[in-house]
């Protein structure tokens, strides 16, 4: 699938120990200025507690197949400053290697 980029992103990975010996997310980028297509999506799921339908919002991103991105990485939209965590990563193609599809949720604004 060919996508039209609508954003530039930075990908960060890993953690470090803060001065208080607390584990914190690393801000060290592993990739910067990556072209991506970001699209807000909504899916409906059944709540296990109540059985009622609940709408869950997430962001789907498409990036080129050669980008090093894994589940658990953090993605920052360079234009808005919003930071997302990668909850899922898929890649498929009929012929050749397809683009990478990421399912992400907002971490911080």
C-alpha positions as CSV (number, residue, x, y, z in Angstrom):
1,X,0.0,0.0,0.0
2,X,1.3,3.5,-0.8
3,X,0.5,6.1,1.8
4,X,0.6,9.9,1.7
5,X,2.6,11.3,4.6
6,X,0.8,13.9,6.7
7,X,3.3,14.1,9.6
8,X,6.9,13.8,10.5
9,X,7.7,11.7,13.6
10,X,10.5,10.9,16.0
11,X,10.8,7.4,17.5
12,X,12.2,6.8,21.0
13,X,12.9,3.5,22.8
14,X,14.1,2.3,26.1
15,X,14.2,3.5,29.7
16,X,16.8,4.9,32.2
17,X,17.1,5.3,35.9
18,X,16.4,8.9,37.1
19,X,18.3,10.6,39.9
20,X,15.6,9.2,42.3
21,X,16.3,5.7,41.0
22,X,12.9,5.6,39.3
23,X,12.6,4.1,35.9
24,X,11.7,6.7,33.2
25,X,11.2,6.6,29.5
26,X,14.2,7.5,27.4
27,X,14.0,10.7,25.3
28,X,16.9,9.5,23.2
29,X,15.7,9.3,19.6
30,X,16.4,6.2,17.5
31,X,14.9,7.7,14.4
32,X,14.1,11.3,13.6
33,X,12.2,13.2,10.9
34,X,10.4,10.1,9.6
35,X,7.6,10.5,7.1
36,X,4.3,9.0,8.4
37,X,0.6,9.0,7.8
38,X,-1.3,9.5,11.1
39,X,-5.0,8.8,11.2
40,X,-7.4,8.9,14.2
41,X,-9.6,5.8,14.5
42,X,-12.3,4.6,16.7
43,X,-13.3,1.0,17.4
44,X,-16.1,-0.4,19.5
45,X,-15.4,-3.1,22.1
46,X,-17.5,-4.8,24.7
47,X,-16.6,-3.9,28.3
48,X,-15.8,-7.1,30.2
49,X,-17.3,-5.7,33.4
50,X,-20.6,-4.4,32.1
51,X,-21.0,-6.1,28.7
52,X,-21.8,-2.7,27.2
53,X,-20.2,-1.4,24.0
54,X,-17.4,1.2,24.6
55,X,-15.8,3.3,21.9
56,X,-12.0,3.3,22.0
57,X,-10.0,5.9,20.2
58,X,-6.5,5.3,18.9
59,X,-4.2,6.5,16.2
60,X,-3.0,4.4,13.3
61,X,0.3,5.2,11.6
62,X,1.8,4.0,8.4
63,X,5.6,4.2,7.9
64,X,7.9,2.8,5.2
65,X,9.0,-0.8,5.6
66,X,12.7,0.0,6.4
67,X,11.8,1.9,9.6
68,X,13.1,0.4,12.9
69,X,10.0,0.6,15.1
70,X,8.8,-2.0,17.6
71,X,5.9,-2.6,20.0
72,X,6.5,-0.5,23.1
73,X,8.4,2.3,21.3
74,X,7.2,5.9,21.7
75,X,6.3,8.1,18.7
76,X,6.2,11.9,18.8
77,X,4.4,13.9,16.2
78,X,6.9,16.7,15.5
79,X,4.2,19.2,14.5
80,X,1.9,18.8,17.5
81,X,4.3,17.5,20.1
82,X,1.9,14.6,21.0
83,X,3.5,11.4,22.2
84,X,2.1,8.0,21.5
85,X,3.0,4.5,22.6
86,X,3.1,1.7,20.0
87,X,0.6,-1.0,21.1
88,X,0.7,-3.0,17.9
89,X,2.8,-3.4,14.7
90,X,1.8,-5.3,11.5
91,X,3.4,-5.5,8.1
92,X,2.1,-7.4,5.1
93,X,2.2,-7.3,1.4
94,X,1.1,-9.4,-1.5
95,X,4.3,-8.7,-3.5
96,X,7.4,-7.5,-1.9
97,X,7.6,-5.9,1.5
98,X,4.7,-3.7,2.6
99,X,4.5,-0.6,4.7
100,X,4.4,-0.9,8.5
101,X,1.1,-0.2,10.2
102,X,1.2,0.9,13.8
103,X,-1.6,1.0,16.3
104,X,-0.9,3.7,18.9
105,X,-2.5,5.3,21.9
106,X,-1.8,8.8,23.3
107,X,0.6,9.0,26.2
108,X,1.0,12.7,26.9
109,X,0.0,15.9,25.3
